[in-house]
């Protein structure tokens, strides 16, 4: 007779990042639905800051390269 053993292995290491990601997505959706004007202004501010950062890096590389 053969004996079948079932092993349930759950890795908490892989489930915690998934839960954090799910919580962040839920928070983002909640914020956009409840405060669309604020969410839009935050996106514009983040995009403006990212644009300035990219311009700064490009300027630095131009100055280093000659």
Steps between C-alpha positions, in 0.01 A plus 500: 500500500619843422453785735415839353597796705380845414723785602361851506779749468406861519768757467427814696789669324316498169158590638603813692616696191181398322289629789695826513457546125130427524464751785684768300282441193183511712616824663576652160158408362328628814688832479421550132131424554458709817732793412550517122613863496766444764617180331536682169703780655727244669562329164583835338740588783671160483532521122645851527753386758598200289546727199728730698702203623544368145603847378753524782651162417517585129664835581754325725584244231541774240738688728701186579519393136634828381 
